[in-house]
């Protein structure tokens, strides 16, 4: 995963592509912030415990941010808008409505 800094916060991002008969080839970029630890058993009820560290999903944009056909200002505006919505959700969770 690659790293990107938006308004002082560090995010990791990963680009995914998908192909289907209706849309053709589509891209999406998922952003993650921080990690969480998940543990589970190798088998349903027994076996050794497997511990994984997975990234916490933050937000997604529905295009490839590394595509050279998009301008830097377009990518910045789209990513910062999603980050602002994420910050707003954190404010609502803290009780800062207005």
C-alpha positions in Angstrom: 0.0 0.0 0.0 1.1 3.5 -0.7 0.9 6.5 1.7 -0.6 9.9 1.2 -1.0 12.9 3.6 -4.2 14.9 3.6 -4.6 17.9 6.0 -1.9 16.6 8.3 -3.3 13.0 8.6 -1.6 10.0 7.0 -3.7 7.6 4.9 -2.7 4.5 3.1 -4.4 3.8 -0.2 -4.9 0.9 -2.6 -6.2 0.9 -6.1 -8.6 -1.8 -7.3 -9.9 -2.5 -10.8 -13.0 -4.5 -11.9 -14.2 -5.6 -15.3 -17.8 -6.5 -16.1 -19.9 -6.6 -19.3 -21.9 -3.4 -18.6 -19.3 -0.9 -17.5 -16.1 -2.3 -18.9 -13.0 -1.6 -16.8 -13.7 0.4 -13.7 -11.3 1.6 -10.9 -11.7 2.6 -7.3 -9.3 3.8 -4.7 -9.8 2.9 -1.1 -8.2 4.9 1.7 -7.3 3.4 5.1 -6.3 5.1 8.3 -4.6 3.1 11.1 -4.9 -0.6 11.7 -6.9 -3.0 13.9 -6.0 -6.5 15.2 -8.3 -9.4 14.3 -7.8 -12.8 15.8 -9.6 -16.0 14.8 -9.2 -19.8 15.1 -7.6 -21.7 12.3 -10.6 -24.0 12.3 -14.1 -23.0 13.4 -13.8 -24.0 17.1 -10.3 -25.4 17.5 -6.8 -25.0 16.2 -4.3 -22.4 16.9 -5.3 -18.7 17.0 -4.3 -16.6 14.0 -3.8 -12.9 14.6 -3.9 -10.5 11.7 -3.4 -6.8 11.5 -5.7 -5.3 8.9 -6.1 -1.6 7.9 -9.2 0.3 9.0 -11.3 1.6 6.1 -11.7 5.3 5.9 -13.3 6.2 2.6 -13.4 5.4 -1.1 -13.3 7.4 -4.4 -14.5 5.8 -7.6 -11.6 6.4 -9.9 -7.9 5.7 -10.1 -6.0 8.6 -8.4 -2.8 7.7 -10.2 -4.4 8.0 -13.7 -2.6 10.7 -15.7 -5.8 11.8 -17.4 -7.1 13.4 -14.2 -5.6 16.7 -13.2 -3.9 17.2 -9.8 -6.6 19.7 -8.8 -9.4 17.3 -9.6 -7.9 14.5 -7.6 -7.1 16.8 -4.7 -10.7 18.2 -4.6 -12.3 14.8 -4.7 -10.1 13.3 -2.0 -10.4 16.3 0.2 -14.2 16.3 -0.1 -14.3 12.7 1.1 -11.9 13.5 3.9 -14.0 16.4 5.0 -17.1 14.2 5.2 -15.1 11.8 7.3 -14.0 14.6 9.6 -17.6 15.8 9.8 -18.8 12.3 10.9 -16.1 12.4 13.6 -17.4 15.8 14.8 -21.0 14.4 14.9 -19.8 11.4 17.0 -18.2 13.8 19.5 -21.5 15.8 19.7 -20.4 18.9 17.8 -23.5 19.4 15.7 -23.1 23.1 15.0 
